[in-house]
Amino acid sequence: LTDLVWFGLAASRPFVFLIYSVNIMNNRFAKQKSRSINNNPYGPKRTPNNLTRRRLFNANSNNTTNPSSCRSKLKYVAIVKILLVSVYLLFQSSSASTSTSTSIVAEVEDLSHLPAAVAGVVIDQTEEASSSSSSLVKQDPPKSSEGIKSDIFSYEDTGTGGKSNNVDADTSGSETVKVKAKVVVEDDESAEDGEGEGDNKSAEAEAEEKHDSEEEPDKVEKAADSALSASATSSEGKLDKCSFRKYKPNRYYPVNETSESFLSDSEYIRGKLPFIINPRNDSDSDNKTGPTKICIDTSEWETVDDAHRPFSDGQNPSFVSLAHDAYNLHDDHHTPRIEKSTIQPLEEIYGSDEIDNMFLGLLLFGDSQCRWNMSAKVMEEYHFSPLLEAPQKRSMVLILNGSMEPVGQAVLQLELDKTWGEKRKRHNKKKKENGEGYERIIVELDDARLFFHNGKLHVLYRNGPSFGYDKQLQNPIHITKVGEDKFEAYIKSSETFSVCCGRNIAFISETPANKGSGGSGSDLLALTWIDPVTTNVVDHPMAAVDVDVTDTKRRLQEIIWPTSTSASTNENGRRRLGQKLKKSSIHGTNGYMSPLHSTSELLGIAHFHRPEHRDSSEFAKHGHHYTHAFFTLQIKTVGEGDDEKEKYILKRLSNEFAFMAPSSSDDNTADVIQFASGVDLVGSDKDGKLMISYGINDCEGAIIFLGMEQVQNFLIPVEDGDEVVNLMGRAI
């Protein structure tokens, strides 16, 4: 009788009946097993094994039922029930396809099962009466799972025919679709940056590794997201997808205010609040350009309709000049940072004369923060993609002309000429079927940045699933010509080398013209920490040997930094290792230190984010309220006689700055996430330009050029022996 009642409920809740049928089978079998061991002197939990349980069952004269027979009958009953439900669902589906109305049901009763990495959209789309307008109606939000924020709204749209988001729709009749959606705030793995240069494996790395091992979002959420996407229409026509995006108000912040407690409680370089480095109304506007959005065609891996932007416009851009004499040294004795053979295929495509005015860069397409903390209403308002996750994860190699327009692109692939990976996700060596060469695959290169060494272009990156989140990996990049006007870019698994432990580790390969060889040297140095300045020699990339910098780096103990500089440094102007020190929260940003030949320095860019922790918040999944600062390093000789040696010291440091938010009308407003992953000198370090490529809100990329004369003025000398922490103070 109970089964019949539940079968009657299948007309409205077929999935509930299906679950009930399976439970009936499990419950009856459990009861039968319990009866079979009532006379067991050892007790049910102490029965040695199933064989003993069956013997006890057969020895009991009161039980005449064979448990195997019971199980078989229950299985047959369950199969029959499942078949009945399946037939009913097929019948329901075929009936719905002949109707002019639309009915899509995808409901999740409990949100607690959703992975933390999924921004779930749950759809309940039912047929309603005809309406003449579209509206979004706010409703009271229901109780959601702990730690998951949600927003409820309903969307009514009247269709008059046409297509929507690649879904054919014939709505010549009177039809209205009502969509009720629950949008769960994203909390997935992806970071615009990573902290812990030189640190051991952190809690953050463990969290990322844990997320990476989670299951993929289930079909319910994907089907629901598809339904939401299909319901979206736009009367505004085609979007300009190469324009900068607009975001929610909390994705911007005024840099000259400390409205948030984590801003007012923070310390800043020299106790000064950050400034906007590229305001619109600048008297020195002739000395700077931009920002220019990095625009790329994503149709190769993502289908986007005219009413929406792509899932992401690219994250963490890193661009460099392809000029043969990038620093305008006009010195035949200076070793070029990039050999002609490295970019020969590009010269054949675009011409050797044009290459000098072109730029090559990397752009990551993965789990972005474009839609972070957005309700579906806001997503529609800003025309953001309704996709829950990136269609594919890849790193793109881009070629830009002198006008910053893309003229070529290719996905950066991995050639499997050797087994690649040390963790759970390993890729084995694999030859092509014809035996000529090796297979190439697409892998995720997180936080990818470019650097030069020995005349070759290299990429540094991370790949948590294959190598863990505490290692930074490096590879030389190979480029080959394909056809008349296309190219391929790839790295070889046999040439992968790593630096442990941390990320945001920059590299030093070129020395200023009046220091050392004046070009790319044989040694590759890793700047593993900025505060205090710490560098280590890295083995040649072709050696493919792991380099562990943990044992050689300075270990700082966290407590109070003495106020007296003289009391805190030794005779060489360095910190006393025996003292308990307080370190600053500055982190490296760019991947390559650019030589300033006129001053014998190396130029880099660093960043802060506030607060220092990277917990999820209303602003971002991880770090937010970013600022940057320029810094330079210089070689200094310390010690005497046999103890004499050279080391890098902090020479100059600018005050903190941010980039003007290109989609805001306020010159003092910045995006909460800005990450300058690319810095390159174009021309002389006296009157040339500094190209900065940076990410915005972990969603899109931009490039600006600053005059080097202005950059030199931003850099302020520091006292000999001082580190960044000595210059930190509360803003007044």
Residue, then its C-alpha position, 0 to 999 in steps of 0.5 A: l500500500t505504501d509503495l502504491v502511495w509513493f508511486g502516485l507521487a511520481a506524477s509530481r516528484p518522480f525523483v523522490f519516488l526513485i530514491y524511495s524505491v532504492n531505500i525500500m530495498n536497502n531497508r528490507f535487506a537490512k531487516q532480513k540480515s538482522r533476523s538472521i543473527n538474532n541467536n548469534p552468541y557473539g552479537p551482530k558486531r562480533t560475527p567474524n564474517n559473512l560465512t559465519r553469519r550465513r551458518l548461524f542463519n541456517a542453524n536457526s530453525n525459526n528462519t526458513t527464508n534463504p537470504s540469497s533468495c531474499r536479496s534476489k527478490l528485492k533486487y527484482v522489485a527494485i529494478v521493476k520500480i526503476l523501469l516504471v519510473s524511467v518509462y514514466l519520465l520518457f513519456q513525460s519528456s516526449s509529451a513536453s516536446t510537443s507542447t508550445s510551452t517550455s518546462i525545465v525542472a532542475e531542483v536541489e533540495d539541499l545545498s550542503h552537497l555542493p562543492a566549495a568550488v562551484a557557484g551553483v545556479v538552481i533553476d525551477q522553470t515552469e509555464e506561466a500565463s502570457s505577459s507583455s514585459s520582462s521583469l526581475v522580482k526580488q524575493d525573500p532569500p531562503k536559509s542556505s547552507e552554512g558558509i554559503k551566501s545565496d540570492i533568490f530572484s524570479y525572471e519573467d520573459t516574453g518570447t516573440g520568436g528567435k534564438s537565444n544563446n544557441v538554443d532554437a526557440d519557436t515562440s510564435g504563440s503566446e508564451t512566458v517563461k518564468v525562471k526562479a534561480k538560486v545563485v550561490v556565491e562562488d568560493d572556488e580555487s583561483a588566485e590572482d596572485g600567490e603569496g609566500e615567496g620562499d615559504n614552505k607549503s602553506a595552509e593556502a596551498e593545502a586548501e588549493e590542493k584539496h579543492d583540486s581533488e574535489e569532484e566536478p560539478d554535477k549535471v544538475e547545476k550545469a543543466a540549470d546554468s544552461a537553462l538560465s543562459a537560454s532564457a537571457t535575451s538582449s535588446e541592445g544588440k551586439l556588445d563591444k566585447c573589447s571594452f572594459r567591463k563594469y563591475k559591482p560597486n564593491r569591486y572598486y575602492p577609493v585609494n585615498e580613503t580608509s573606510e574599511s577597518f583593514l585599511s585604516d589598521s594597516e601600515y603603508i610604505r613611509g606611512k602614506l596612502p597609495f596614489i593613482i599612477n595613471p589618472r586621466n587628468d594628468s599634466d604629464s599625460d604625454n609621458k604615459t598611455g593607456p590603459t589598453k584592454i587586451c582583447i582576444d578571440t575566445s570562439e575556439w573554445e567557447t560559444v558566446d552569444d551577442a548578449h553576453r561577454p565571454f566567461s573571462d577575458g583573460q587573467n594575469p597578462s605578462f607581455v614583453s617586447l620582441a625588439h632585438d635591442a630592447y634597451n636602445l644600447h646600440d652596443d654590439h658587445h651587449t648580448p641580446r636577451i633573446e636570440k634571433s633563432t628563438i623568434q625566427p618563425l615569427e619574423e618569417i610570418y610578420g617580417s623582421d622589421e615589424i618584429d622590433n615593434m611587436f610584443l609577445g605575451l601570455l594570458l591565462f583562461g581559467d577559473s576567473q572571478c568575473r562573476w564573484n558575489m553577483s546575483a543573476k540579476v546583476m550578471e544580466e545587467y552587466h552581460f556577464s556569462p552565466l557559465l558556472e566554470a571555465p569552458q576550458k583552461r589554457s594559456m594563450v600566447l598572443i602577438l600584439n602589434g605596435s598599436m596593441e592590437p592582436v595579430g596572432q595567437a596560439v595555445l601554449q601546449l606541453e610536449l610529452d617527451k618525458t613523464w611530467g608530474e610528481k603528484r596524482k595527475r601525471h602525464n606519461k611520455k607519449k609518442k605520436e602514432n606515426g612515431e615521429g615526435y611526441e604528442r602535445i596536450i593542453v595543461e593549466l599554467d597558473d600564474a604564468r609569467l615570462f622571463f629571459h635566460n641565455g637568449k631564450l624566452h621562458v615561462l614560469y608557472r604553477n601546476g598544483p595537480s601535477f607538482g603541488y602548490d608549493k613549487q614554481l615551475q619553469n620552461p623555455i618556450h619553443i615556437t614553430k611556424v605552421g602554414e603561411d601565417k600561423f604559429e605553434a607554441y609549446i614547452k617540453s616536459s623534459e626541460t621542466f625545472s622547479v624552484c621550491c618553495g613558493r611562488n611569485i619568485a622573480f628571476i635575474s639573468e641580465t646584469p647592467a651594462n657597467k656591471g659584469s658582462g653587460g648582458s645575459g649571464s650564465d647564472l640564473l638567479a631567483l629572487t625568492w624574497i623581497d623583505p629581506v632581499t634574498t637571492n639564490v643561484v638556480d641551475h641551468p634550465m636544461a639540466a632539469v634539476d629541482v632547486d630547493v631554496t629552503d635551506t639557503k634562504r633567511r628565516l625570519q621569526e615573527i615578532i616585533w621589529p626593533t625601532s632602531t635601525s642600528a640595533s637591528t643590523n650587523e656591521n654589514g648593514r643586514r638584519r641580525l639573524g638571532q633577533k626576533l623580527k617582524k616582516s612586512s607583507i610585501h610580495g613579488t609580482n613580476g617574473y623578470m627583473s629589468p636592468l637599468h643600465s644607467t644606474s646599475e640597478l635591477l627594476g621590479i614591481a611588488h604588491f600588497h593586499r589588505p588584509e594580509h590573509r586571503d580568506s573569501s569575502e564579499f570583495a574576492k575569493h582571496g586577496h583584495h584591495y591591492t597596491h603596488a610599489f616599484f623597487t630596485l636592487q643593486i650589487k654591493t660588495v661586503g666583507e674583506g679579503d677571502d670573505e669578500k663577496e657580492k650580494y644584492i641589496l634594496k636600493r630604491l623603493s617607491n611609495e604605494f600606488a594603484f592603477m586607475a579603474p578604467s570602467s570608473s569615472d573617478d580618478n581616485t578609484a581602483d579595482v579591488i584586484q589588480f596584479a601587475s604580472g608583466v613589467d618590461l623596459v622598452g627603450s632607454d631607462k632614461d627616456g624610454k617607456l616602461m610597459i606594465s601588463y596587469g590583471i583586473n579583478d581576475c577577469e580581464g587584462a590591460i597594458i599601460f606605458l609609463g615614461m621612464e623619467q617619471v618612473q625614476n622620479f617615483l623611486i626614492p633611495v633607502e638608507d644602506g642596510d634598510e629593508v622594506v619593513n623599516l619603512m612601514g608605518r600607519a597612514i596619518 
